[in-house]
Amino acid sequence: MMAGRPLVIGLTICEDVLTEPQTRRVSIIRSFSGGTVATFPGALAPFRVFAPVTGVEGPVDFAIVVESSEEDLQEIYRFVGRFEAADRLGVVNLSVRIAACVFPGPGRYVFYLLS
């Protein structure tokens, strides 16, 4: 059972995330806040959602949700996963590859991390 309340330190959309093995330092590669597709409905090239999370210990179920920010707030994509947090004072660098998010039309979209 998860101990503590998850705190998402930030959420970044980017092309890739690299972690140096010795120091565990993270490099976010080519972050972005928008993109284009040739036709709608359409998908961007695969990308990553990066989110450092703290305040939890043990297994944590989470979801990355993408919604249209238009009037109806329609959910267009959901990724469900789980990570393990060893120490509630530590930081887990969550990095999820998104390859199948299809955007139904032009507009603004909002990304959430839920747990």
OpenMM code with the backbone's topology and positions (N, CA, C; nanometers):
from openmm import Vec3, app, unit

residues = "MET MET ALA GLY ARG PRO LEU VAL ILE GLY LEU THR ILE CYS GLU ASP VAL LEU THR GLU PRO GLN THR ARG ARG VAL SER ILE ILE ARG SER PHE SER GLY GLY THR VAL ALA THR PHE PRO GLY ALA LEU ALA PRO PHE ARG VAL PHE ALA PRO VAL THR GLY VAL GLU GLY PRO VAL ASP PHE ALA ILE VAL VAL GLU SER SER GLU GLU ASP LEU GLN GLU ILE TYR ARG PHE VAL GLY ARG PHE GLU ALA ALA ASP ARG LEU GLY VAL VAL ASN LEU SER VAL ARG ILE ALA ALA CYS VAL PHE PRO GLY PRO GLY ARG TYR VAL PHE TYR LEU LEU SER".split()
positions = [
    Vec3(0.0830, -0.1179, 0.0000),
    Vec3(0.0000, 0.0000, 0.0000),
    Vec3(0.0877, 0.1246, 0.0000),
    Vec3(0.0469, 0.2253, -0.0745),
    Vec3(0.1218, 0.3491, -0.0862),
    Vec3(0.1139, 0.4267, 0.0448),
    Vec3(0.2281, 0.4742, 0.0921),
    Vec3(0.2333, 0.5589, 0.2109),
    Vec3(0.2639, 0.7008, 0.1686),
    Vec3(0.1839, 0.7966, 0.2130),
    Vec3(0.2051, 0.9364, 0.1794),
    Vec3(0.1188, 0.9815, 0.0631),
    Vec3(0.1195, 1.1101, 0.0406),
    Vec3(0.0446, 1.1697, -0.0703),
    Vec3(0.1440, 1.2109, -0.1776),
    Vec3(0.1236, 1.1669, -0.3025),
    Vec3(0.2202, 1.1997, -0.4084),
    Vec3(0.2250, 1.3493, -0.4370),
    Vec3(0.3462, 1.3983, -0.4562),
    Vec3(0.3679, 1.5362, -0.4952),
    Vec3(0.4434, 1.5345, -0.6273),
    Vec3(0.3788, 1.5830, -0.7316),
    Vec3(0.4424, 1.5922, -0.8633),
    Vec3(0.5176, 1.7246, -0.8671),
    Vec3(0.6489, 1.7167, -0.8791),
    Vec3(0.7336, 1.8363, -0.8765),
    Vec3(0.7199, 1.9151, -1.0065),
    Vec3(0.6984, 1.8473, -1.1156),
    Vec3(0.6828, 1.9125, -1.2448),
    Vec3(0.6463, 1.8095, -1.3494),
    Vec3(0.6035, 1.8550, -1.4645),
    Vec3(0.5695, 1.7644, -1.5738),
    Vec3(0.6209, 1.8277, -1.7027),
    Vec3(0.7032, 1.7540, -1.7753),
    Vec3(0.7654, 1.8051, -1.8975),
    Vec3(0.7366, 1.7104, -2.0128),
    Vec3(0.7001, 1.7675, -2.1267),
    Vec3(0.6822, 1.6911, -2.2501),
    Vec3(0.8105, 1.7121, -2.3306),
    Vec3(0.8711, 1.6019, -2.3758),
    Vec3(0.9994, 1.6138, -2.4444),
    Vec3(1.0198, 1.4971, -2.5417),
    Vec3(1.1263, 1.5075, -2.6207),
    Vec3(1.1579, 1.3995, -2.7137),
    Vec3(1.2238, 1.2816, -2.6445),
    Vec3(1.3087, 1.3086, -2.5438),
    Vec3(1.3770, 1.1987, -2.4762),
    Vec3(1.4254, 1.2433, -2.3382),
    Vec3(1.4567, 1.1450, -2.2549),
    Vec3(1.5120, 1.1675, -2.1217),
    Vec3(1.6309, 1.0736, -2.1066),
    Vec3(1.7454, 1.1311, -2.0685),
    Vec3(1.8652, 1.0506, -2.0465),
    Vec3(1.9054, 1.0604, -1.9003),
    Vec3(1.9395, 0.9449, -1.8402),
    Vec3(1.9848, 0.9420, -1.7017),
    Vec3(2.1269, 0.8895, -1.6980),
    Vec3(2.2181, 0.9677, -1.6392),
    Vec3(2.3572, 0.9251, -1.6260),
    Vec3(2.3640, 0.8159, -1.5189),
    Vec3(2.4181, 0.6985, -1.5529),
    Vec3(2.4164, 0.5855, -1.4589),
    Vec3(2.4874, 0.6116, -1.3259),
    Vec3(2.6035, 0.6764, -1.3278),
    Vec3(2.6802, 0.6950, -1.2039),
    Vec3(2.6179, 0.7981, -1.1104),
    Vec3(2.5754, 0.9112, -1.1646),
    Vec3(2.5264, 1.0205, -1.0796),
    Vec3(2.3744, 1.0250, -1.0697),
    Vec3(2.3041, 0.9550, -1.1587),
    Vec3(2.1574, 0.9567, -1.1674),
    Vec3(2.1039, 1.0947, -1.2067),
    Vec3(2.1910, 1.1805, -1.2597),
    Vec3(2.1463, 1.3107, -1.3093),
    Vec3(2.0666, 1.2903, -1.4373),
    Vec3(1.9642, 1.3724, -1.4532),
    Vec3(1.8707, 1.3577, -1.5645),
    Vec3(1.8875, 1.4726, -1.6631),
    Vec3(1.8884, 1.4387, -1.7920),
    Vec3(1.8882, 1.5392, -1.8986),
    Vec3(1.7588, 1.5253, -1.9774),
    Vec3(1.6853, 1.6335, -1.9866),
    Vec3(1.5623, 1.6374, -2.0654),
    Vec3(1.6005, 1.6881, -2.2032),
    Vec3(1.5726, 1.6086, -2.3049),
    Vec3(1.6150, 1.6393, -2.4414),
    Vec3(1.4988, 1.6957, -2.5227),
    Vec3(1.5180, 1.8161, -2.5740),
    Vec3(1.4232, 1.8831, -2.6632),
    Vec3(1.2805, 1.8871, -2.6069),
    Vec3(1.2614, 1.9592, -2.4978),
    Vec3(1.1263, 1.9749, -2.4430),
    Vec3(1.0451, 2.0648, -2.5364),
    Vec3(0.9142, 2.0487, -2.5316),
    Vec3(0.8274, 2.1304, -2.6170),
    Vec3(0.6911, 2.1484, -2.5520),
    Vec3(0.6185, 2.2495, -2.5996),
    Vec3(0.4846, 2.2757, -2.5478),
    Vec3(0.3795, 2.2749, -2.6578),
    Vec3(0.4202, 2.2359, -2.7776),
    Vec3(0.3251, 2.2287, -2.8886),
    Vec3(0.3858, 2.1519, -3.0037),
    Vec3(0.3015, 2.1107, -3.0940),
    Vec3(0.3481, 2.0355, -3.2101),
    Vec3(0.2468, 2.0457, -3.3221),
    Vec3(0.2843, 1.9917, -3.4360),
    Vec3(0.1935, 1.9918, -3.5503),
    Vec3(0.1821, 1.8517, -3.6068),
    Vec3(0.0673, 1.8249, -3.6624),
    Vec3(0.0450, 1.6998, -3.7346),
    Vec3(-0.0030, 1.7365, -3.8746),
    Vec3(0.0216, 1.6478, -3.9704),
    Vec3(-0.0123, 1.6769, -4.1098),
    Vec3(-0.1635, 1.6825, -4.1322),
    Vec3(-0.2363, 1.5881, -4.0723),
    Vec3(-0.3825, 1.5825, -4.0859),
    Vec3(-0.4431, 1.5394, -3.9535),
    Vec3(-0.5703, 1.5673, -3.9372),
    Vec3(-0.6441, 1.5249, -3.8174),
    Vec3(-0.7484, 1.4221, -3.8552),
    Vec3(-0.7727, 1.3250, -3.7689),
    Vec3(-0.6974, 1.3002, -3.6465),
    Vec3(-0.5543, 1.2604, -3.6796),
    Vec3(-0.4624, 1.2920, -3.5874),
    Vec3(-0.3212, 1.2640, -3.6116),
    Vec3(-0.2426, 1.2523, -3.4831),
    Vec3(-0.1272, 1.1874, -3.4938),
    Vec3(-0.0396, 1.1667, -3.3789),
    Vec3(0.0943, 1.2336, -3.4031),
    Vec3(0.1541, 1.2825, -3.2965),
    Vec3(0.2915, 1.3325, -3.3030),
    Vec3(0.3857, 1.2130, -3.3092),
    Vec3(0.5095, 1.2377, -3.3454),
    Vec3(0.6115, 1.1330, -3.3325),
    Vec3(0.6171, 1.0935, -3.1849),
    Vec3(0.6573, 0.9699, -3.1537),
    Vec3(0.6644, 0.9297, -3.0123),
    Vec3(0.7414, 1.0326, -2.9287),
    Vec3(0.6918, 1.0570, -2.8083),
    Vec3(0.7522, 1.1540, -2.7178),
    Vec3(0.7477, 1.0985, -2.5759),
    Vec3(0.8059, 1.1716, -2.4826),
    Vec3(0.8076, 1.1287, -2.3424),
    Vec3(0.7398, 1.2321, -2.2535),
    Vec3(0.6791, 1.1805, -2.1482),
    Vec3(0.6298, 1.2639, -2.0394),
    Vec3(0.7221, 1.2350, -1.9214),
    Vec3(0.7861, 1.3393, -1.8686),
    Vec3(0.8791, 1.3257, -1.7572),
    Vec3(0.8216, 1.3980, -1.6367),
    Vec3(0.8183, 1.3293, -1.5213),
    Vec3(0.7646, 1.3903, -1.3997),
    Vec3(0.8388, 1.3390, -1.2777),
    Vec3(0.9131, 1.4238, -1.2079),
    Vec3(0.9702, 1.3844, -1.0799),
    Vec3(0.8583, 1.3833, -0.9744),
    Vec3(0.8522, 1.2750, -0.8968),
    Vec3(0.7465, 1.2574, -0.7966),
    Vec3(0.8118, 1.2278, -0.6625),
    Vec3(0.7580, 1.2846, -0.5557),
    Vec3(0.8084, 1.2597, -0.4211),
    Vec3(0.6905, 1.2464, -0.3248),
    Vec3(0.7205, 1.2147, -0.1987),
    Vec3(0.6173, 1.2099, -0.0958),
    Vec3(0.5462, 1.0773, -0.0821),
    Vec3(0.5935, 0.9738, -0.1507),
    Vec3(0.5275, 0.8429, -0.1442),
    Vec3(0.6301, 0.7334, -0.1166),
    Vec3(0.5803, 0.6226, -0.0667),
    Vec3(0.6651, 0.5067, -0.0406),
    Vec3(0.5866, 0.3821, -0.0783),
    Vec3(0.6559, 0.2875, -0.1411),
    Vec3(0.5912, 0.1634, -0.1823),
    Vec3(0.5405, 0.1731, -0.3246),
    Vec3(0.4546, 0.0786, -0.3638),
    Vec3(0.4016, 0.0797, -0.5012),
    Vec3(0.3007, 0.1929, -0.5201),
    Vec3(0.3099, 0.2591, -0.6354),
    Vec3(0.2216, 0.3712, -0.6662),
    Vec3(0.1608, 0.3482, -0.8040),
    Vec3(0.0299, 0.3401, -0.8104),
    Vec3(-0.0412, 0.3342, -0.9380),
    Vec3(-0.0598, 0.4772, -0.9875),
    Vec3(-0.0417, 0.4975, -1.1171),
    Vec3(-0.0564, 0.6322, -1.1718),
    Vec3(-0.1184, 0.6251, -1.3098),
    Vec3(-0.1626, 0.7408, -1.3573),
    Vec3(-0.2143, 0.7531, -1.4933),
    Vec3(-0.1670, 0.8856, -1.5505),
    Vec3(-0.1279, 0.8827, -1.6763),
    Vec3(-0.1025, 1.0049, -1.7511),
    Vec3(-0.2238, 1.0228, -1.8415),
    Vec3(-0.2883, 1.1373, -1.8289),
    Vec3(-0.4125, 1.1642, -1.9009),
    Vec3(-0.3929, 1.2879, -1.9877),
    Vec3(-0.4440, 1.2810, -2.1099),
    Vec3(-0.4428, 1.3964, -2.1997),
    Vec3(-0.5883, 1.4308, -2.2294),
    Vec3(-0.6224, 1.5573, -2.2092),
    Vec3(-0.7583, 1.6046, -2.2362),
    Vec3(-0.7545, 1.7227, -2.3311),
    Vec3(-0.8595, 1.7334, -2.4104),
    Vec3(-0.8790, 1.8531, -2.4908),
    Vec3(-0.9149, 1.9653, -2.3949),
    Vec3(-0.8562, 2.0818, -2.4114),
    Vec3(-0.8876, 2.1927, -2.3206),
    Vec3(-1.0041, 2.2762, -2.3722),
    Vec3(-1.0721, 2.2252, -2.4721),
    Vec3(-1.1910, 2.2944, -2.5217),
    Vec3(-1.3010, 2.2832, -2.4166),
    Vec3(-1.4191, 2.3287, -2.4451),
    Vec3(-1.5276, 2.3367, -2.3472),
    Vec3(-1.5622, 2.2032, -2.2810),
    Vec3(-1.5553, 2.0939, -2.3536),
    Vec3(-1.6036, 1.9661, -2.3005),
    Vec3(-1.4989, 1.8869, -2.2217),
    Vec3(-1.3721, 1.9291, -2.2202),
    Vec3(-1.2640, 1.8594, -2.1497),
    Vec3(-1.2663, 1.7095, -2.1770),
    Vec3(-1.2718, 1.6725, -2.3015),
    Vec3(-1.2793, 1.5326, -2.3421),
    Vec3(-1.1434, 1.4648, -2.3281),
    Vec3(-1.1406, 1.3497, -2.2598),
    Vec3(-1.0178, 1.2717, -2.2489),
    Vec3(-0.9896, 1.2056, -2.3830),
    Vec3(-0.8653, 1.2234, -2.4325),
    Vec3(-0.8297, 1.1635, -2.5609),
    Vec3(-0.7258, 1.0525, -2.5469),
    Vec3(-0.6600, 1.0449, -2.4295),
    Vec3(-0.5545, 0.9444, -2.4113),
    Vec3(-0.5354, 0.9184, -2.2625),
    Vec3(-0.5060, 0.7922, -2.2295),
    Vec3(-0.4745, 0.7546, -2.0908),
    Vec3(-0.3709, 0.6432, -2.0926),
    Vec3(-0.2624, 0.6643, -2.0186),
    Vec3(-0.1606, 0.5617, -1.9958),
    Vec3(-0.1658, 0.5278, -1.8474),
    Vec3(-0.1770, 0.3995, -1.8152),
    Vec3(-0.1830, 0.3554, -1.6757),
    Vec3(-0.0583, 0.2737, -1.6461),
    Vec3(0.0047, 0.3024, -1.5324),
    Vec3(0.1253, 0.2302, -1.4943),
    Vec3(0.1432, 0.2259, -1.3441),
    Vec3(0.2582, 0.1741, -1.3029),
    Vec3(0.2921, 0.1624, -1.1612),
    Vec3(0.4416, 0.1818, -1.1460),
    Vec3(0.4808, 0.2491, -1.0379),
    Vec3(0.6218, 0.2583, -1.0041),
    Vec3(0.6383, 0.2282, -0.8563),
    Vec3(0.7621, 0.2042, -0.8162),
    Vec3(0.7955, 0.1716, -0.6775),
    Vec3(0.8807, 0.2843, -0.6206),
    Vec3(0.8398, 0.3373, -0.5061),
    Vec3(0.9152, 0.4412, -0.4378),
    Vec3(0.9735, 0.3826, -0.3099),
    Vec3(1.1063, 0.3863, -0.2974),
    Vec3(1.1735, 0.3247, -0.1833),
    Vec3(1.1655, 0.4106, -0.0568),
    Vec3(1.1568, 0.5415, -0.0731),
    Vec3(1.1651, 0.6325, 0.0411),
    Vec3(1.0775, 0.7538, 0.0123),
    Vec3(0.9856, 0.7865, 0.1002),
    Vec3(0.8928, 0.8967, 0.0716),
    Vec3(0.9610, 1.0328, 0.0654),
    Vec3(1.0846, 1.0438, 0.1141),
    Vec3(1.1588, 1.1693, 0.1033),
    Vec3(1.2424, 1.1753, -0.0243),
    Vec3(1.2541, 1.0635, -0.0936),
    Vec3(1.3297, 1.0587, -0.2183),
    Vec3(1.2452, 1.1032, -0.3363),
    Vec3(1.3091, 1.1113, -0.4516),
    Vec3(1.2420, 1.1510, -0.5753),
    Vec3(1.2498, 1.0363, -0.6747),
    Vec3(1.1358, 1.0018, -0.7319),
    Vec3(1.1292, 0.9045, -0.8405),
    Vec3(1.1119, 0.9835, -0.9688),
    Vec3(1.2046, 0.9641, -1.0626),
    Vec3(1.1957, 1.0319, -1.1920),
    Vec3(1.1178, 0.9432, -1.2880),
    Vec3(0.9925, 0.9743, -1.3020),
    Vec3(0.9028, 0.8977, -1.3867),
    Vec3(0.9184, 0.9448, -1.5312),
    Vec3(0.9454, 0.8517, -1.6224),
    Vec3(0.9609, 0.8842, -1.7641),
    Vec3(0.8822, 0.7814, -1.8447),
    Vec3(0.7806, 0.8286, -1.9152),
    Vec3(0.6910, 0.7388, -1.9893),
    Vec3(0.6935, 0.7757, -2.1369),
    Vec3(0.7160, 0.6762, -2.2217),
    Vec3(0.7145, 0.6967, -2.3672),
    Vec3(0.5707, 0.6878, -2.4165),
    Vec3(0.5272, 0.7898, -2.4899),
    Vec3(0.3917, 0.7962, -2.5443),
    Vec3(0.4026, 0.7833, -2.6965),
    Vec3(0.3426, 0.6782, -2.7511),
    Vec3(0.3544, 0.6547, -2.8948),
    Vec3(0.2192, 0.6482, -2.9658),
    Vec3(0.1101, 0.6454, -2.8924),
    Vec3(-0.0194, 0.6230, -2.9566),
    Vec3(-0.1237, 0.7273, -2.9185),
    Vec3(-0.0822, 0.8475, -2.8891),
    Vec3(-0.1764, 0.9538, -2.8524),
    Vec3(-0.2231, 1.0226, -2.9807),
    Vec3(-0.3492, 1.0034, -3.0145),
    Vec3(-0.4048, 1.0611, -3.1373),
    Vec3(-0.4853, 1.1858, -3.1009),
    Vec3(-0.4488, 1.2977, -3.1627),
    Vec3(-0.5174, 1.4236, -3.1391),
    Vec3(-0.6300, 1.4371, -3.2415),
    Vec3(-0.7544, 1.4550, -3.1958),
    Vec3(-0.8686, 1.4544, -3.2877),
    Vec3(-0.8789, 1.5778, -3.3762),
    Vec3(-0.8235, 1.6905, -3.3329),
    Vec3(-0.8328, 1.8122, -3.4119),
    Vec3(-0.7396, 1.9179, -3.3577),
    Vec3(-0.7314, 2.0317, -3.4264),
    Vec3(-0.6461, 2.1397, -3.3774),
    Vec3(-0.7014, 2.1934, -3.2455),
    Vec3(-0.6133, 2.2472, -3.1644),
    Vec3(-0.6566, 2.3048, -3.0369),
    Vec3(-0.5500, 2.2897, -2.9318),
    Vec3(-0.5876, 2.3131, -2.8084),
    Vec3(-0.4972, 2.2998, -2.6951),
    Vec3(-0.5334, 2.1734, -2.6178),
    Vec3(-0.4295, 2.1084, -2.5651),
    Vec3(-0.4480, 1.9844, -2.4896),
    Vec3(-0.3734, 1.9957, -2.3580),
    Vec3(-0.4300, 1.9362, -2.2534),
    Vec3(-0.3741, 1.9427, -2.1198),
    Vec3(-0.3292, 1.8034, -2.0781),
    Vec3(-0.2070, 1.7948, -2.0199),
    Vec3(-0.1513, 1.6686, -1.9718),
    Vec3(-0.1576, 1.6682, -1.8194),
    Vec3(-0.2048, 1.5560, -1.7616),
    Vec3(-0.2121, 1.5393, -1.6162),
    Vec3(-0.1394, 1.4130, -1.5757),
    Vec3(-0.0885, 1.4133, -1.4540),
    Vec3(-0.0403, 1.2905, -1.3910),
    Vec3(-0.1269, 1.2695, -1.2665),
    Vec3(-0.1982, 1.1591, -1.2632),
    Vec3(-0.2880, 1.1268, -1.1529),
    Vec3(-0.2382, 1.0044, -1.0793),
    Vec3(-0.2626, 0.9994, -0.9500),
    Vec3(-0.2305, 0.8773, -0.8744),
    Vec3(-0.3362, 0.8536, -0.7699),
] * unit.nanometer
topology = app.Topology()
chain = topology.addChain("A")
for resn in residues:
    res = topology.addResidue(resn, chain)
    for name in ("N", "CA", "C"):
        topology.addAtom(name, app.Element.getBySymbol(name[0]), res)
